[in-house]
Amino acid sequence: MKIAILADALDNQNAGIHVYTEALIKELLKRNDGHEYILVRHKNKKDTELLGIQQIVIPTSSLPIGFASLRLFFLIPYLLTKQKVDVVFEPAHFGPFNLPKRIKRVTFIHDLTPILFPEYHRWHGQILQRIFLKRILKNTHLIFTNSKNTSKDLEHYYPSAKGKNKTLLLGKDPAFKPSKNNDVIHSFGIKLPYFLCVGTIEPRKNLVRLLKAYSLFMNETHTPHNLIFVGSLGWKTETFEKQLAKHPYRDQIQLLGYVKKEDLPTIYTHARALIYPSLYEGFGLPVLEALACGTDVICSNTSSLPEVGGEVAHYFNPESVAEIKNQMSKVSHFSVSQQKTNCQKNIAHAQLFSWKKHADAFMNTIEVLMTDRL
């Protein structure tokens, strides 16, 4: 079977879909299952882990206005049809488009935030999703989602998805494990103890309430903690930036921006807890990453997050500043013995998630699709 993967996320972002696409491709290549994989991407990068796999590079930079649409709707379908692929997989759910009926279309829905929370997205992103997503889901032969909650939302808003969507929980990168590399902490100028927040800074992440909760916590605690943000600035960050600038504990708050993956395990491990106050998540990879490092997690009790955090995470209502603060206070008072016990439980829970399991289920489902038995 010849399978094409639309892998633009490898080149045009560093966030969740990039992580997902890279992890899936690497795991599929490990299988040695006899299938042929082709990557379609923006840039001709010599990724060490992807050597030996065929790559079709169709750049978008320095090209005429409108080429992105031409590339997506015509050029990619033409080249993949010419390659006689059997399946085309779109990890970012915007497509695939304009393929002959003999080619199976597979897409992955990570979340429905542009539909459920349009106010948290750029206007053009909202419009594109509303115009195309219904058609994409209707024409797709198979839809993967990353949580039961995403599947539930998908079927509620798009009944055409019923009967052809399958939940595949995401996996844990083996790089995420306890790491006590003090040199990394010193290189970033991080002072212990600290709470950690990981993810793109954008309204959906609910970080303004976190800033307010942190202020309350610092007013009441006898053990001050710093607050560290890891992640790039996204969109609609004006309110967050204003609240940050006038925060009474601004000197104890540090924005590290994008951090290389090899440094993240150490930053997770030394944190008193990861705080993840997001209003809605399709999955929530930072929760799993932190748990894999043994770190306590304080997170929202909404959307998919209880599926990821299970019984080991500490939950709050993301709309309640007081509840966020209370969980911060509770975790900050854990004894050394309690911290060690939690660390073991967190790591054990994270072991339930595997990219190998994900890739195996992914390919098993596609193989069934190709035999028309799905």
C-alpha positions, 0 to 999 in steps of 0.5 A: 500500500502506498500512503501519502502524508501531508507533512507541512506541519514539519516545516511551518510550526513547532506546536502540537500538530508538528509534534504529532506528525513527526512522532507518527511518521517516525513510528510508522517507519519503525514498523517495517510493514512493507507499506510505502510512505511519501511525505508532502512538505514545504521545505527540503530538509534532511531530517536524520530520522526521515532519511530513505523516505520519499519526499515531495517538496512543493515550496510556498515562499517567494511564489506568486500570491494565490499559489498556496491555494493552487498548491493545496487544491490542484498541484498536490492532488495532481502529483499524488494521483500521478504517484498512484497513491492508495491513501492520503492522510492529512494530520492537520485536518484541512484536506485532503482535496480534489482526489479521485474516488479510488484514493482513500482520504483520511484526516485527523481532527485534533480539536474543534476550537475554531468552531466551538470558540471562534473568538479565540482564533484569527478571523480568516481561520474561523472562516476557512474552517466554516467553509471547508470543514463540513465538506472535508468531513463528508468526503473523508473516508476515515476520521481519526480523533485524539480523544473521546471528547473530540469524537463526541464534539465532532459527531454532535456538530457534524453528523456525517462523521458518525460511523467513520471516526475512530479515537486514537489517544496520542503517545508519549515521547520516550525523551520525556522522563525525569531529568535533573540536569541543573545546567539547563535550569541555570542556563535559563536563569530559572529559580526554584521553586516554580510553577510551569505553564507550557503551550502557545500563549493565546486566549484559549489557554486561559492564562489571564486567569492563571496570572490572577490566581498566581497573584492570590497564591503569592499573597497568601503563601509562606513559600513563594514560587516563581511562574515560568511560561514556556511557549511562543506568543500566539494570537490575540495576546494583548490582554495577557501582555497588559496583565503581565506588565502590571502584575504585582509579582512581575519580577517572579514571572519568566517567559522563556518562549520556544524551548528545544525539546531536549531541554523540556524534560529538565524544565518539567522535572524541576517544576513544582507542578505544571499548571494547564488552565486551558478552557478547551483541549483536543488532547493536551500533550504537555499534561502527558509530558509533565506526568512522564517526567514525574511532575504533578499536574494541576489542570482544567477539569474540562474537555479531554484533559481528564482523559489524559490526566486520569486519576493522578492530575489535580483538577479545577474549574478553569473559570474559577480563579479561586479553584486554580489558586487552591490547587496551587496551594495544595500542591505547594504543601505536599511533603517530600514523601508525598512528592515521591509517591506522586512522582511514581504514580505520575510516571506509571500513568504516563506509561499507558500512552504510547506512540507505538500503540497509536501507530499500530492502531492507525495502520490497522484501521487503514488496512481495514479501510482498504479492504472495505470492511470498516 
